[in-house]
Amino acid sequence: TLVAVTSTADLGLNDYQRHETQQAPIQLIRGLSLSRLPDRWQGLEALSAFIWTQDLGGDPADPMQVSEAALLSMREWVMRGGHLVVMLPEVGQTWTNSPLADMLPVSSGQLRQRESDRWPFLPWIGTARESVQPLTLTTFDIDPADPRATVILRDDRGEPIVVAGRYGFGRVTMIGLDLTSPAARTSATISAEQRLWNHVFNWRFPVLTEAVADGEIKAN
């Protein structure tokens, strides 16, 4: 399973590259810049998923950062069965005004932002450090009768914070917590066995930290 990530941050993904509990290996491609995106969908064909973050992913609405051909190839790849994961930034999201806006399961009017001093889903992360910097969360106002969006995860208030929708034969998932933000990087210890990404990708196996895996191996 090949997953491309525009960020070089951990995001809780690195532990998935240890394969003790998996039936098939998972390999990450890190730090993929917009300037290196292929201008034909075949260049993305080997990928199972593409995680687009703002820190290195850049602005999908800025033609100086990402070409029209690259956006067309991304659209075609998703339509043919690819999985695009959009991690919304804390400030300045441009996805709902970008050329790919019609692929999203929600519109700009359905985004709700708030600050929180609590992690919205500790069971999916692991543990939080004692001092949690204020996190800016984006939740989604989903109409239960709207067939475009499916709620994947809810925050501690019960509000949708991860939603997904079909596009052609593929899927677009939107995450309302920016794990690349300074607050997120300094506030969380990502160590849970069932994490955010298990839900996003429907991975059933537990993911183990290096320390846990080494302990289990030494204990036979």
N, C-alpha and C positions, 0 to 999 in steps of 0.2 A: 504494500500500500504506500504510494508515493504522495506526500503532502507538501505543497509549496507554501512558504510563509514569508511575507514581505519583511517581517520584523526579525531582528537577531535576538530579541528578548526571549526568555524561557517560556513564558505563558503557561507553564505547567505541561508543556509538550515533550520536553527532553526525556522524561522518564519512559515515555511510550516507545522509545528506541531500544529499551531493554526488552527482550522477547521471552522471558521465563514463563509468562502466563498466556502467551498469544499463539494462535494457530498459524498466523502468517506475520512476517516482519513488517514493521512500519518504518519508513525512512523519511526524514525531513529534508527539504531544500530550503536553506535559510537565506534571509536578506536579499530576496529577489527584487531588484529595482524595476520601476516602471519602464525605464529606458531599455531594459532587456526583455520585455514581454514580446512574444512572437507576434507577427502580424498576420499569421494564419492559424486557425484553430487546431490544425494538426500538431503544432508545436506544443500544445497543452495536452495532447491526447493521452500521454502516459500518466497524467496526474489523476488521483482520486479526488483531491480537494485542493482549493486555493484559498488561503486565509489572508485577507487584505486588511492591514492595520495602517493607521494614519502616520505612525512615527517614521517609517521608511517607505510605506506604501504610497504616500503622497495623495494628491487631490485628483480624484477621477473626473472632476469638472474642468480641470485646467489642461488645455490642449498642449501647453508648453511642457507638461510633465508626462503626459501619456497620449500617444497618437490615436487618431481616429481608427486606424487599421488595427491597433492593439485592442481597443475597446470592442470593435466588431468581432475580432477573433475570440475575445472573452465571452461575448454574447453567444456566438455560435457554439463554443465549447460547452457552455451551460445548457443550451437548448438541446444538445446532443447527449446530455447525461452527466455533465460535470457538476460539481458542488462548489459554489462560491460562498465563502463565509466572510461577512462584513462586520468588523469590530468597530463600532462607532466611537469616535474620539470624544473626550470630555467637552471640548469646545470646537466650534467651527466645522461641524459636519456639512459636507456638500453633496452627499450621496443622493439626497432627494431632489437635487437640482442638476444632477449629472446626466450625461447621455444614457446611463444605465438605469435611470430612476424607474422606468416602466417595468423593470425586471423585479423590483423589490416587492416584498409582500405587504409593505405599509407605505403610506405617503407622509409628507412633512407634517401635516395636520394631526397625525396620530402619534407623534413623538412627544413625550413628557419628560422633562429633566428635573431632578431634585438632588440636593446634597444630603449625604448620610455619613454618620460616623460609625456605622456598622457595616460589616460585609454582608451583602445581600444573600449570599448562599454559602455559608461556611461548610456545610456537609459536602459541597462539590469542590471545595478548595483544599481544606485541611485545617489549619489554625491561623488565627490572626495575632499579630504582635500586640503587646499591651496598649501601645499608643497607636491608634488608627487615625491617619490623616483623613480629613474630609474627602469622601469620594463623590464624584458627580456621576449619577446614574441616569440612564435613559431607559424609560419604560415605554410600553406601546399600548395605545388605546385601541383594543381589538374588539370589533363587533362580532359577537358569536355567530351571527348570521352571514358574515363575510367569508366566503370560501377561499379567499386568497391566502390568509395567514393561519398557521397552526402554532399554538403556544407550546414551546418546548420546555421552558423553565420559568418559574415565577420567583420574585424576590421575597424577602421576609414579610412584606405587606400583602402578598398574594397578587402583585401586579406583574404582568408579563414583562420579562427582561430578555428572553431569548425567543425569537419567533422565526418561522421558516415558511416558505411557500414554493410551489412548483413553478418552473419555467420550462416549457417544452418537456423533454425527458429528464431534465436536471432539476436542481434545487438551489435556492438562495436562502441563506440563514443570516439573520441580523442579531448581533449581541450588543446589549446596551451597557456593558461595562468594559472600559478600556484598560486591559491588563498591561498595556505599555506605559500608562501614565505614572508619574513619580509617586503618587499616592498609593497606587496599586502595587508597585514594585517594592515599596518600603513597608507595606502593611500586612502582607500575606506570606505565609509559609505554605506553599502548595505541596501537600503531602497525602491527600486523601486517596483511597484506592479506587473510588468511583468519582471521577472529576467532571468538570464542565464538558470536556471533549468527549467523554463517554456518551453524554446525552446528545451532543451536537451531531456526532457521527454514528450513533447507535452501536458503539463498541461495548460488548458485554463483559469482557474480561476485566479483572482488577489490574490496576497499574501500580507497580511497586517502586518505591524510592531505591536508590542504590544501597543505602544502609540496610533496609529491610530485606532486599534480595540477597545481599551478602550474608546476613544473619541466617536466613532460611537455608542457604547453601551450606554454611558451616554446620548447621544443625541436621544436615542430611535430609 
